[in-house]
């Protein structure tokens, strides 16, 4: 579906981005054993770390930045999303090597699913961005990637 197929309300509703990213990731991990859970920030909000489902891919928004746009009826927005591989592996907690080995292929599959994807309503394909470093916590390892999605918000007349 292209932007031309969407109503102005749908084009302006950038909250839809999350659902499209989740759908791409769910398709990428369908049938994996063990199951890979694709979880949003809302699904993770009240989950204690020790109770979370892993392996997982977390999809988290980091908001958007307005960009220069010569047409005053348009607002160009660059949205930033984090897609994070979350694993638990206590086999080698001192170095974290086992957890990193588990998270790497998981994130690689997620990144492959997102690379160059043009989401419905987006102005350009998804682009990889600078991501924060991975973190360890109580046997869990979180390996993030960052993505930008550009949309164009249109003034309704």
C-alpha positions in Angstrom: 0.0 0.0 0.0 1.4 3.4 -1.0 0.8 6.8 0.5 -1.5 7.5 -2.5 -3.8 4.7 -1.3 -4.2 6.2 2.2 -6.6 8.9 3.4 -5.2 12.1 4.8 -6.1 10.8 8.3 -4.1 7.6 7.6 -1.1 9.5 6.2 -1.1 11.8 9.2 -1.5 8.9 11.7 2.2 8.1 12.4 1.2 5.9 15.4 0.6 3.3 12.7 4.4 2.9 12.2 4.7 0.6 15.2 2.2 -1.9 13.9 3.9 -2.1 10.5 7.3 -2.7 12.1 5.9 -5.3 14.5 4.2 -7.1 11.5 7.5 -7.2 9.5 9.3 -8.6 12.5 6.6 -11.2 13.3 6.8 -12.5 9.8 10.6 -12.6 9.9 10.5 -14.8 13.1 7.4 -16.9 12.3 8.1 -20.6 13.0 11.3 -20.0 14.9 12.2 -22.5 17.6 12.3 -21.4 20.3 9.6 -18.8 19.6 10.8 -15.3 19.3 8.5 -12.8 20.9 8.0 -9.4 19.2 7.0 -7.0 22.0 6.2 -3.3 22.1 7.0 -0.8 24.8 3.4 -1.0 26.0 3.6 -4.8 26.4 6.9 -4.4 28.3 5.8 -1.5 30.6 4.8 -3.5 33.6 7.0 -6.5 33.1 9.7 -7.1 35.6 13.0 -8.1 34.0 13.1 -11.6 35.6 9.5 -12.2 34.2 10.0 -11.2 30.6 9.7 -13.5 27.7 12.9 -14.2 25.9 14.2 -14.6 23.2 12.5 -11.4 22.1 12.7 -8.4 19.9 11.6 -5.2 21.5 10.1 -2.4 19.4 10.4 1.0 21.1 9.8 4.5 19.7 12.1 7.4 20.5 9.8 10.1 19.2 10.3 12.2 16.1 12.2 15.3 14.9 10.7 17.9 12.6 12.9 18.5 9.5 13.1 21.5 7.2 10.3 21.6 4.7 9.7 24.5 2.3 6.0 24.0 2.0 4.4 25.5 5.1 1.4 23.1 4.7 3.7 20.1 5.3 5.6 18.9 8.3 8.4 16.5 7.5 9.1 14.2 10.5 11.9 11.7 11.1 10.8 9.1 13.6 13.4 7.1 15.5 12.8 3.5 16.5 14.8 1.0 18.5 14.6 -2.7 17.7 16.3 -4.6 20.4 17.3 -8.3 20.6 16.7 -9.5 24.2 18.1 -12.8 25.4 19.0 -14.5 28.6 22.0 -16.7 28.8 23.8 -17.3 32.1 26.4 -19.8 30.7 29.2 -17.3 30.8 28.1 -14.3 32.9 31.6 -13.1 33.6 32.3 -12.2 29.9 28.8 -12.3 28.5 30.1 -14.1 25.4 27.3 -16.7 25.3 24.6 -14.0 25.6 26.2 -12.0 22.8 26.4 -15.1 20.6 22.6 -15.6 21.2 21.7 -12.0 20.5 23.7 -11.5 17.4 21.9 -13.7 15.0 18.5 -12.6 16.4 19.3 -8.9 15.7 20.7 -9.8 12.3 17.4 -11.4 11.3 15.5 -8.4 12.6 17.7 -5.9 10.8 17.4 -7.9 7.6 13.6 -7.8 7.8 13.6 -4.0 8.2 16.4 -2.9 5.9 15.1 -0.8 3.0 11.4 -1.5 3.9 9.1 1.3 2.9 6.2 1.3 5.4 2.7 2.4 4.3 2.5 6.2 4.7 6.3 6.6 4.9 8.1 9.0 2.5 11.2 6.9 2.2 12.4 3.4 3.1 13.6 2.7 6.7 17.2 3.6 7.3 19.5 2.3 9.9 20.8 4.9 12.4 23.4 5.1 15.2 22.3 2.8 18.0 23.3 2.7 21.6 25.6 0.0 22.9 24.3 -3.3 24.2 23.8 -3.8 27.9 23.9 -6.7 30.3 21.6 -7.1 33.4 21.3 -10.1 35.6 21.9 -12.6 32.8 20.0 -10.7 30.2 21.6 -9.1 27.2 20.0 -6.3 25.2 21.5 -5.6 21.7 19.9 -2.6 20.1 19.6 -1.4 16.5 18.1 2.0 15.6 16.0 3.0 12.6 14.6 6.1 11.1 11.3 6.4 9.3 10.4 9.6 7.5 6.8 10.7 7.2 5.1 13.8 5.8 2.3 15.3 7.9 -0.1 17.2 5.7 -2.3 20.1 6.8 -5.9 19.3 6.5 -7.8 22.0 4.7 
